[in-house]
Amino acid sequence: MGRRQYLERLALGRSAFQDIASEQFSISTAVPDSPTSQTATGHEYTQQYDSRGRAINPDIEQFNAEQRKAQNEVLALVGVVERKDEIDHSNGVRYEAIQKERQTLLEDEQSRGELLEYAIYASSFLVHLWPDSFRQRIQIGLYDRHNSVADILSAEWHHIWSGGTRSSLSKRFPGALDNMAVATTRTLLMYGAGEVTSRIQELILVSKFGRKTKMLLHHSVEWALEMVVLGIDVLLLPFEFHAATQRLGLAPALPPYPSLRSFLPAWYAGSFHTFGWRGAIGLRFTEQFTSPAAFLIMHKMVAYDAAESVLPIFHLVTDFRFPAVDDDPTKVVAPRIAQDPIGWVLYQCYSLRSSFLRRSGWTIIKRNNEARRLPEHEMGTRSVADNEIVPVHRSTVLAQLPAQFLSDAIDAFLTRLISLPFEALMMRTIAASYLAATAPNTALSHLYAPFGGGPLTQGWKGLAQYAGRIGLSLALSAAADVILFQGVFSAVKSVGTKHFDWGQKGRIGRIIYTEEGFGVREGASSTIEQIH
C-alpha cells in the first residue's frame, strides 16, 4: 500500500518525483471550481484539468478527435459503397428483367409475324387469281377485238356475280381449289418420299460397302428421289390442267375438281394423258416437248425455282439469283452482258427493285457485324450509308414484312413481265388442246394459235390493241399489289403498336429503342413511322 500515492500520481498524469506535501498543499490551495487548475512541474509542463478535477491532455484529445473523424469518414465511405452495391444490384436485376421481357416480346413478335406472313401471302394468291386469269384470257384471244376493255370488265363483273354462291366463288377464284389440292398432296407425298430416302441413305452409311460404293449408292438414291418427285408432278398434272382451263374461262366453274377418269393411264377413255401429251407441232421429236403436259411441268419447275429466288425460265442458263431484301446492293456483283446476258437483264431488274425500295424509304440492310444479342431473329440492321442518320430496323418477320412484301411484289411483277412470251405460248397450247379434245375444231377459230396468228397477223393496229390490253391487265395486277401493300402496312403497324411495344409509350419504353439505335424523337407518331 506504500506505493498507492505514487501510482495515483502516475495515473493522474502528475510527476512521480513531485513531493507529496507540496502536492497536497497545491491541491488544498487550488480553487475547487476552476476548470483548468494548473501545477508547475520541473519539466515546465502545465497540467490541465476539467471541471471535475480530472487531468486532461489537449494534444491527446485532438488526436482522438482526428481519429474519430477519420473513423467516421471510413464508416461513411463503407456505407456509400454498400449503398452503391445495392443500387448496382438493383439496376442489374432491373436490366435483366428488361432484357428478359424484351426477348420474350421479340419472340412473340417473330411468331406473330410468321402467322401474319402466311395469311398475307395466301390472301395475295387469292387476290391475284382473277387478274392473272384476265391476262391469260387476253393472251389466248378469248375476247372479241371489237370490244373495249371497259366493256370486257363490265361483262366479266356481271358474269362473276351470276349464279349461286358456289358458282360465284368459283368464278372469282378460278382454279383455287385445284392449286390447293396440288400443294397439299405434293407436300405430303414429298415428305414421305424424303423420309424414306433419308432412311435408305442412313442404312447405306452404316453398311459394310466400300467408300466408292457408298457414294455411288448415295447419288443413286438422290436420282431416284428426283424421279419420284417428277412422277408426283406427272401424277398431279390433271389438277394443273383443269385449273388452267378454268382460269382461261373454257372449263365450267363447277365442279371445282377434275373427274377421277382424268387421273387414269392413257389407255383409258377420258384420261388426261390421252390428249395432254399431244403437242402443237405434229413432228415426231417435238410433239411431246410442245404438249400442254410438258409446258405445265416446265412451269411448275419455274415456279419452284422462283420460290428459291431464281427467276423463272432462266435458272438453267444463268447463275444470277435475286438477292434478299436485306442484302447490301453495293456488295451484289453485276454480271457482264457479254458473259451472262440473261443475268445482266436480271441484275437490271434487281437494280430497279433496290432503287425503288431505297427511294421510298424501305431500305433494310444487315449489319456488317452480327449483333451480340440473341436470338438470331434480333440481328440488327444498319443504313446504306454510314453517314446517314437512319433508324435501325428490327429484323423480326413482323417488322420486315411490309418491305419483304413490297420486294416480292416488285420481283413478281418484273418476272411476270419477262415471262409473258412463255406464259402466252403455254396458255395457248392448253386452250387448243382442251378445245380439240372437248369441242369441234371450229371452236378454235376465235382463239390465237399457239405458234403464230393472232395479233402478229393483224397489223400494227391489232398488235397495239393486244399490247394495250396486256398492259392494262398488268396494271390491274399492280393495283391489286398496291391495295394489298397498304393493307399489310396498316395491319403490321397496328399489331406492332398495340402488342409489341412499337413507339415510345410501350411496356418497356424508350430504353429498348435507345439500345437498338432509335434516337429520342419529338412524338410517338414520328417514331411509329420510322419503325417498320
C-alpha positions in Angstrom: 0.0 0.0 0.0 3.0 2.3 0.2 3.1 2.8 -3.5 -0.5 3.9 -3.7 0.2 7.6 -3.9 3.0 7.1 -6.3 0.7 5.1 -8.6 -2.1 7.6 -8.3 0.3 10.4 -9.4 1.3 8.3 -12.4 -2.4 7.5 -13.2 -3.4 11.2 -12.9 -0.6 12.3 -15.2 1.4 14.0 -12.4 5.1 13.8 -11.9 6.3 10.8 -9.9 9.1 12.9 -8.5 6.9 15.7 -7.1 6.8 15.9 -3.3 3.6 14.7 -1.7 3.5 17.6 0.8 3.8 20.2 -2.0 1.2 18.3 -4.0 -1.3 18.3 -1.1 -0.5 22.0 -0.5 -1.2 22.8 -4.1 -4.4 20.8 -4.0 -5.6 22.5 -0.8 -4.8 25.9 -2.2 -6.4 25.3 -5.6 -9.8 26.7 -6.4 -12.2 23.8 -6.5 -14.5 25.3 -9.2 -11.7 26.2 -11.6 -12.0 24.1 -14.8 -8.3 24.3 -15.6 -6.2 24.0 -12.4 -2.5 24.1 -13.3 0.6 22.9 -11.4 4.2 23.8 -12.4 6.5 20.8 -12.7 10.1 20.5 -13.0 9.8 19.8 -16.7 8.0 23.0 -17.5 4.7 21.2 -18.2 1.4 22.7 -17.3 -1.2 20.1 -16.4 -4.8 20.9 -17.2 -7.9 19.6 -15.5 -11.5 19.6 -16.4 -14.4 20.8 -14.2 -14.4 17.6 -12.2 -10.7 17.7 -11.4 -9.7 15.1 -13.9 -6.4 15.6 -15.8 -6.7 16.2 -19.5 -4.2 16.4 -22.3 -5.3 18.7 -25.2 -2.9 17.0 -27.7 -4.4 13.6 -26.9 -7.9 15.0 -27.1 -7.1 16.5 -30.5 -5.5 13.3 -31.7 -8.5 11.2 -30.5 -10.9 13.7 -32.3 -8.9 13.3 -35.5 -9.1 9.5 -35.1 -12.8 9.6 -34.5 -13.2 11.9 -37.6 -11.2 9.5 -39.8 -13.1 6.5 -38.4 -16.4 8.3 -39.2 -15.2 9.1 -42.7 -14.2 5.4 -43.3 -17.6 4.3 -42.0 -19.3 6.8 -44.2 -17.3 5.6 -47.2 -18.2 2.0 -46.5 -21.8 2.9 -46.2 -21.7 4.7 -49.6 -20.0 1.7 -51.1 -22.7 -0.6 -49.6 -25.4 1.6 -51.0 -23.8 1.8 -54.4 -23.5 -2.0 -54.5 -27.2 -2.2 -53.6 -28.1 0.2 -56.3 -25.9 -1.6 -58.8 -27.5 -4.9 -57.9 -31.0 -3.3 -58.2 -30.1 -1.9 -61.6 -28.7 -5.2 -62.7 -31.8 -7.1 -61.7 -33.9 -4.4 -63.5 -31.7 -4.7 -66.6 -32.0 -8.5 -66.6 -35.8 -8.2 -66.2 -35.9 -5.7 -69.1 -33.8 -7.9 -71.3 -35.9 -11.0 -70.5 -39.1 -9.0 -71.2 -37.5 -7.7 -74.4 -36.5 -11.2 -75.6 -40.0 -12.6 -74.8 -41.5 -9.7 -76.6 -39.3 -10.2 -79.7 -40.1 -14.0 -79.8 -43.8 -13.2 -79.6 -43.3 -10.7 -82.4 -41.5 -13.2 -84.5 -44.1 -15.9 -84.2 -46.9 -13.4 -84.8 -45.1 -12.1 -87.8 -44.8 -15.6 -89.3 -48.5 -16.3 -88.9 -49.4 -12.9 -90.4 -47.0 -13.6 -93.3 -48.7 -16.9 -94.1 -52.1 -15.2 -94.0 -50.9 -12.3 -96.2 -49.3 -14.4 -98.9 -52.4 -16.7 -99.0 -54.6 -13.6 -99.4 -52.2 -12.3 -102.1 -52.5 -15.6 -104.0 -56.3 -15.5 -103.9 -56.5 -11.8 -104.9 -54.2 -12.3 -107.9 -56.2 -15.3 -109.3 -58.7 -13.3 -111.3 -56.3 -10.6 -112.6 -53.9 -13.3 -113.8 -56.8 -15.1 -115.4 -57.9 -12.0 -117.1 -54.4 -11.5 -118.6 -54.2 -15.1 -119.7 -57.6 -14.9 -121.4 -56.4 -11.9 -123.3 -53.3 -13.8 -124.3 -55.3 -16.6 -126.0 -57.6 -14.2 -127.7 -60.8 -15.1 -125.8 -62.3 -11.6 -126.1 -63.5 -10.0 -129.3 -61.2 -7.4 -130.5 -64.1 -5.0 -131.3 -65.0 -4.8 -127.6 -63.2 -2.3 -125.3 -61.6 -3.2 -122.1 -64.3 -1.4 -120.1 -67.0 -3.5 -121.8 -65.0 -6.7 -121.2 -64.5 -5.9 -117.5 -68.2 -5.0 -117.1 -69.3 -8.3 -118.7 -66.9 -10.2 -116.5 -68.2 -8.5 -113.4 -71.8 -9.4 -114.2 -70.7 -12.9 -115.1 -68.9 -13.4 -111.7 -71.9 -12.5 -109.7 -74.3 -14.6 -111.7 -75.5 -17.9 -110.4 -75.3 -19.2 -106.8 -72.8 -18.7 -104.1 -70.6 -21.7 -105.1 -70.6 -20.7 -108.7 -69.8 -17.1 -107.9 -66.8 -18.1 -105.7 -65.5 -20.5 -108.3 -65.6 -17.7 -110.9 -64.0 -15.2 -108.5 -61.2 -17.6 -107.6 -60.7 -19.8 -110.7 -58.6 -22.9 -110.1 -58.1 -22.1 -106.4 -59.2 -25.5 -105.1 -57.1 -27.3 -107.7 -54.0 -25.4 -106.7 -54.6 -26.1 -103.0 -55.1 -29.8 -103.7 -51.8 -29.8 -105.7 -49.9 -28.0 -102.9 -51.3 -30.2 -100.1 -50.9 -33.5 -102.0 -47.4 -32.7 -103.3 -46.2 -31.6 -99.8 -47.4 -34.8 -98.2 -46.0 -37.1 -100.9 -42.7 -35.4 -101.0 -42.4 -35.5 -97.2 -43.0 -39.3 -97.3 -40.5 -39.7 -100.1 -37.9 -37.6 -98.3 -38.3 -39.7 -95.1 -37.9 -42.9 -97.0 -34.9 -41.6 -98.8 -33.2 -40.4 -95.6 -33.7 -43.8 -94.0 -32.2 -45.5 -97.0 -29.2 -43.2 -97.0 -28.6 -43.9 -93.3 -28.6 -47.6 -94.0 -26.1 -47.1 -96.7 -23.8 -45.1 -94.4 -23.7 -47.8 -91.7 -23.4 -50.6 -94.3 -20.1 -52.5 -94.9 -19.8 -51.4 -98.5 -16.7 -49.5 -99.7 -16.4 -45.8 -99.8 -16.9 -45.5 -103.6 -19.8 -47.9 -103.5 -21.5 -45.9 -100.7 -21.0 -42.7 -102.7 -22.5 -44.4 -105.8 -25.5 -45.7 -103.9 -26.0 -42.3 -102.2 -26.1 -40.5 -105.6 -28.4 -43.2 -107.0 -30.8 -42.6 -104.1 -30.8 -38.9 -104.8 -31.5 -39.5 -108.5 -34.3 -41.9 -107.5 -35.8 -39.2 -105.3 -35.7 -36.7 -108.3 -37.5 -39.3 -110.4 -40.1 -39.8 -107.7 -40.7 -36.0 -107.5 -41.1 -35.9 -111.3 -43.6 -38.8 -111.0 -45.5 -36.9 -108.4 -45.7 -33.8 -110.7 -46.9 -36.0 -113.6 -49.5 -37.6 -111.3 -50.9 -34.2 -110.4 -51.0 -32.9 -113.9 -54.8 -33.3 -114.3 -55.2 -30.8 -111.4 -52.9 -28.3 -113.1 -54.6 -28.7 -116.5 -58.1 -28.3 -115.0 -57.1 -25.2 -113.1 -55.5 -23.7 -116.2 -58.7 -24.3 -118.3 -60.8 -22.7 -115.5 -58.6 -19.6 -115.5 -59.0 -19.4 -119.2 -62.7 -19.4 -118.9 -63.0 -22.6 -121.0 -63.9 -25.2 -118.4 -67.0 -24.7 -116.3 -66.6 -23.2 -112.8 -68.3 -26.2 -111.3 -67.3 -28.9 -110.4 -64.1 -27.4 -108.9 -62.1 -30.6 -109.4 -61.4 -32.8 -112.5 -63.0 -36.2 -112.8 -61.3 -39.3 -111.5 -61.0 -40.6 -115.0 -58.5 -37.9 -115.9 -56.0 -39.5 -113.5 -56.1 -42.9 -115.2 -53.4 -44.1 -117.6 -53.5 -43.1 -121.2 -55.3 -46.2 -122.5 -58.4 -45.4 -120.6 -61.1 -43.1 -122.2 -61.4 -39.7 -120.6 -57.8 -39.7 -119.2 -55.8 -36.6 -119.4 -52.8 -38.5 -120.8 -54.7 -39.4 -123.9 -54.5 -35.8 -125.2 -52.3 -34.0 -122.7 -49.1 -35.2 -124.4 -50.0 -34.2 -127.9 -48.1 -31.2 -129.0 -49.0 -28.2 -131.1 -46.3 -29.2 -133.6 -47.0 -32.7 -135.1 -43.4 -33.7 -135.6 -42.1 -36.9 -134.1 -39.4 -35.4 -131.9 -41.1 -32.2 -131.0 -44.6 -33.2 -130.3 -44.2 -34.2 -126.7 -42.0 -31.2 -125.9 -44.6 -28.8 -127.2 -47.5 -30.5 -125.4 -49.6 -29.0 -122.6 -48.1 -31.6 -120.1 -44.5 -30.6 -121.0 -45.3 -26.9 -120.6 -47.1 -27.5 -117.3 -44.2 -29.5 -115.9 -41.8 -26.8 -117.0 -44.0 -24.1 -115.5 -44.0 -26.0 -112.2 -40.2 -26.2 -112.2 -40.1 -22.5 -112.9 -42.5 -21.7 -110.0 -40.4 -23.8 -107.6 -37.2 -22.1 -108.7 -38.9 -18.7 -108.3 -39.7 -19.6 -104.7 -35.9 -20.2 -104.2 -35.1 -16.7 -105.5 -34.2 -17.9 -109.0 -36.0 -16.2 -111.9 -38.3 -18.5 -113.9 -37.2 -20.0 -117.2 -33.6 -18.7 -116.9 -32.4 -20.8 -113.9 -30.5 -23.2 -116.1 -28.7 -20.6 -118.2 -27.6 -18.1 -115.6 -26.1 -18.1 -112.1 -27.6 -14.8 -111.0 -30.1 -15.0 -108.2 -32.3 -12.3 -106.9 -30.6 -11.1 -103.6 -32.7 -11.0 -100.4 -34.4 -7.8 -99.4 -31.9 -7.1 -96.6 -28.7 -7.7 -98.7 -26.5 -4.7 -99.4 -26.8 -3.6 -103.0 -23.3 -2.3 -103.1 -22.0 -5.9 -102.5 -24.0 -7.5 -105.3 -21.8 -8.4 -108.2 -23.3 -7.3 -111.6 -22.9 -9.9 -114.4 -21.2 -8.8 -117.6 -23.5 -8.6 -120.6 -21.0 -10.4 -122.8 -20.6 -13.4 -120.4 -24.1 -13.6 -118.9 -26.6 -11.6 -120.9 -29.6 -13.1 -119.1 -28.0 -12.5 -115.7 -27.3 -8.9 -116.8 -31.0 -8.4 -117.5 -32.0 -9.9 -114.2 -29.5 -7.6 -112.4 -31.2 -4.6 -114.0 -34.5 -5.8 -112.6 -32.9 -6.1 -109.2 -31.4 -2.6 -109.5 -34.9 -1.3 -110.2 -36.2 -3.0 -107.1 -33.4 -1.9 -104.8 -33.6 1.7 -106.1 -37.3 1.8 -105.6 -37.0 0.5 -102.1 -34.3 2.9 -101.2 -36.1 5.9 -102.6 -39.3 5.0 -100.9 -37.6 4.6 -97.5 -38.0 0.8 -97.2 -34.3 0.0 -97.0 -33.4 -2.7 -94.5 -29.8 -3.9 -94.8 -28.0 -6.3 -92.5 -25.1 -5.0 -90.4 -21.6 -6.0 -91.4 -21.0 -7.4 -87.9 -23.6 -9.6 -86.3 -25.3 -8.2 -83.2 -24.3 -9.6 -79.9 -27.8 -10.1 -78.7 -29.7 -13.3 -79.0 -31.9 -14.8 -80.5 -30.9 -14.8 -84.2 -34.0 -13.0 -85.4 -32.9 -9.9 -83.4 -29.9 -9.4 -85.6 -29.6 -5.6 -86.1 -29.7 -3.7 -89.3 -28.0 -0.5 -90.5 -28.4 2.2 -93.1 -26.9 2.1 -96.6 -24.5 4.9 -95.9 -22.8 5.1 -92.6 -23.0 8.9 -92.5 -26.8 8.9 -92.9 -28.9 9.1 -89.8 -31.4 6.3 -90.4 -33.2 4.4 -87.6 -32.1 0.8 -87.0 -34.9 -1.6 -88.0 -35.8 -4.7 -86.1 -35.1 -7.9 -88.1 -38.2 -9.8 -87.0 -40.6 -11.2 -89.6 -43.3 -8.8 -88.5 -41.0 -5.7 -88.6 -39.7 -6.5 -92.1 -43.0 -7.9 -93.5 -44.0 -4.7 -95.4 -40.6 -4.3 -97.0 -40.5 -8.0 -97.8 -44.0 -8.0 -99.4 -43.1 -4.9 -101.4 -39.9 -6.5 -102.6 -41.7 -9.8 -103.6 -44.4 -7.8 -105.4 -41.8 -5.9 -107.5 -39.9 -9.1 -108.3 -43.1 -10.9 -109.2 -44.2 -8.0 -111.5 -40.8 -7.9 -113.3 -40.8 -11.7 -113.6 -44.3 -11.7 -115.0 -43.3 -9.1 -117.5 -40.3 -11.1 -118.7 -42.2 -14.4 -118.7 -45.1 -13.1 -120.9 -44.0 -14.9 -124.1 -43.6 -18.3 -122.3 -46.9 -17.8 -120.5 -48.7 -16.9 -123.7 -47.3 -20.0 -125.5 -48.3 -22.3 -122.7 -51.8 -21.0 -122.2 -52.5 -21.0 -126.0 -51.3 -24.6 -126.2 -53.5 -25.6 -123.2 -56.5 -23.9 -124.8 -56.0 -25.5 -128.2 -55.6 -29.0 -126.6 -58.7 -28.6 -124.4 -60.9 -27.4 -127.2 -59.6 -30.1 -129.5 -60.5 -32.8 -127.0 -63.9 -31.5 -125.9 -65.3 -29.4 -128.7 -65.3 -29.3 -132.5 -62.4 -27.9 -134.3 -64.4 -24.9 -135.4 -64.3 -23.7 -131.8 -60.6 -22.9 -132.2 -61.3 -20.3 -134.8 -61.7 -17.4 -132.3 -58.5 -18.2 -130.4 -55.0 -17.4 -131.2 -52.9 -20.3 -132.5 -50.1 -21.4 -130.2 -47.4 -20.5 -132.8 -48.2 -17.5 -134.9 -51.5 -16.0 -135.7 -53.4 -13.6 -133.5 -52.0 -10.0 -133.2 -49.0 -11.0 -135.3 -51.2 -11.3 -138.4 -53.4 -8.3 -137.7 -51.0 -5.5 -138.5 -49.8 -2.7 -136.2 -53.3 -1.8 -135.1 -54.0 -5.3 -133.9 -50.6 -5.6 -132.2 -51.1 -2.3 -130.4 -54.5 -3.3 -129.2 -53.1 -6.6 -127.9 -50.2 -4.9 -126.2 -52.6 -2.3 -124.7 -54.8 -5.0 -123.2 -51.9 -6.8 -121.8 -50.6 -3.6 -120.3 -54.0 -2.9 -118.7 -54.1 -6.4 -117.2 -50.6 -5.9 -115.8 -51.8 -2.6 -114.3 -54.7 -4.4 -112.7 -52.3 -6.8 -111.0 -50.1 -3.9 -109.9 -53.2 -2.1 -108.5 -54.0 -5.2 -106.5 -50.5 -5.3 -105.1 -50.8 -1.6 -104.1 -54.0 -2.3 -102.2 -52.5 -5.3 -100.6 -49.4 -3.4 -99.5 -51.5 -0.7 -97.9 -53.4 -3.4 -96.0 -50.1 -5.1 -95.0 -48.6 -1.8 -93.8 -51.7 -0.9 -91.8 -52.0 -4.3 -90.2 -48.3 -4.6 -89.3 -48.3 -1.1 -87.9 -51.4 -1.7 -85.8 -50.2 -5.1 -84.5 -46.8 -3.7 -83.6 -48.0 -0.6 -81.8 -50.7 -2.4 -79.8 -49.0 -5.6 -78.9 -45.2 -5.4 -79.4 -44.1 -2.1 -77.8 -43.6 -0.1 -81.0 -43.3 3.6 -80.1 -42.1 5.5 -77.1 -45.0 4.7 -74.8 -44.8 1.0 -74.6 -44.3 -1.5 -71.8 -40.5 -1.4 -71.9 -40.4 2.2 -73.1 -37.6 4.2 -74.5 -34.8 2.1 -73.1 -35.1 -0.6 -75.7 -35.2 1.7 -78.7 -32.2 3.6 -77.4 -30.3 0.3 -77.1 -31.4 -0.7 -80.6 -30.4 2.7 -82.1 -33.6 4.6 -82.0 -32.9 8.2 -81.0 -35.2 10.3 -79.0 -37.9 11.9 -81.2 -40.4 14.5 -80.8 -43.5 12.4 -80.8 -44.8 8.9 -81.0 -46.2 9.3 -84.4 -42.8 10.0 -86.0 -41.4 7.0 -84.1 -44.0 4.7 -85.4 -43.3 5.9 -89.0 -39.7 5.0 -88.6 -40.2 1.6 -87.1 -41.4 -0.9 -89.8 
